Amino acid sequence: MATIGSASLSVPAHIHAGLVKPLAELRAFWRKFIAMAFNPYRPEQHYMRGPGPAWRAKQARRD
């Protein structure tokens, strides 16, 4: 009768523990980057200050 053994290809615990945090931070960075880069809302494109002093001076001369 033959014995079947199993070989583990996973990363050892001491190495895995050292990789989790940097990979999680990298993943969080990319998620935030993608969310910000492809967000269609740009408030600075919709900002209008209204007429300035030059416009008011020009309109005052008309009257």
C-alpha positions, 0 to 999 in steps of 0.5 A: 500500500502506498502512503500519500503525503501532502506538500504545503506550498503556502508561505511560512507563518513568520514570512507571511506575517511580515508581508501582510501589512505592507501588502494591505497598505499597498492595496489600500493606497491603490484603491484610494488612488483609483477612486480619486483618479476616476471620480467624475465629480470635480467641484473646481470645474463648477465653481463660479464667483460671479461678476468682478469689479471690472464688470461692475465698473463697466455696468456703472458707466452704462447707466 
